[in-house]
Amino acid sequence: ISRSVLKDSVSKMAAFGQSMGGMFASDEIVKGAISGYVFEQFEIACYTSLVAAAKKAGDTASVPTLESILAQEHAMADWLIRHIPDTTEQFLLRSDEPGIEAKK
């Protein structure tokens, strides 16, 4: 468990560092949306692995919770990928307008 907590913490710190670094780029909104999607895919892979491990270990009590979280991760990834095109288009439209900051 402690190793998983460590990996989770490192992953969250890396994601936070990436988002902080993106704050200084002019297209941080688009990069943030893409990073969010990538992180959701990472979480999908993690929960898929946890479901398999719980089933293999006979931990039937954990499987429904893990599968529920996995479904939420899939839903968030689906939402993000559907909204990335519009986010990108809106960013490009606003970045072309004088006096409008595209990142807001």
N, C-alpha and C positions, 0 to 999 in steps of 0.2 A: 504494500500500500504506500509506504513512504517513497518508494521509487516513482510510483505513478503520480503522487502529489508533486514531487520534484519536477517531473517531466511536464506536468500540467502548468506549474508555475513558470517554468522556463518558456513554454510555448506562449503563455499569456504575456510575459515580459517582452518576448520577441515581437508579438503582434502589436503591443503598445509602442515599442520602439519604432516599429515600421510606421505606425500611424503618426507618431510625433515627427518623424523625419519627413513625412509627406506634407506636414503643415507648411513647410517652407517652399513647396513647389506650387506653381500656379494652377495646376490641375489636381490638387489634393482631393477634391470631391470625387472625381472619376477614379483616381488611384485608391481612395478609401473604399469605394464600392467594389472594386476588383479585389482588394485585399480582404474585404469582408466575405466575399464569395469563396476565395481561396481558403480562408480560415474555416468556413462552414464545411467545405469538402474535407478538410483535415479532421474536423470533429465527426463527420459522417464515418470516415475510415476508423476512427478511434472507437466509436460506439458500435460499429459493425464488428470489430474485433472483440469488444467487451461482451457483446451478445454471444458470439461464438464461444468465448472462454467460459462464460457463465453456463451455457448449455453443456459444454464438455465437462465442467466441474460438477454438474448436477445441481447447480444453484438455481432452481426453478423459481424461487421467490424474487430474484433480481431481474429475471428476463423481461417481465412485463414493463417494469420501470425503465429499463435500458431501451427496450423497443419503443416505448413512448417518447423518450428523449430523442432517439434516432429519428422518429417520424417528425419531431419538431425541427431537427437539424435539416432534414430534407425539405421541409416546408420553407424554412428560412432561405436555404440555398436556391430553391425555386423562385421565391419572391425576389431575391437579389438579381438573379440572372434575367428575370423578366424586366427588371427596372434599370439595368445597366445601360441599355440602348437609349432610353429616354433621358437618363441622367447625363449621358455623354452628349446627346443632342442639345439639351438645355444648357449645359456648360458651354458648348460651342456657340450657341446663339447669344448667350450673355457675354461671352468673352469678346464677341465682335462689336458689341454696343459700347460706344464711348461713355465713360462715366459710370458704368455698371461693373461692379466687381463680380466676376463669374463664380467666385468661391462662396458667395453668400446665398 
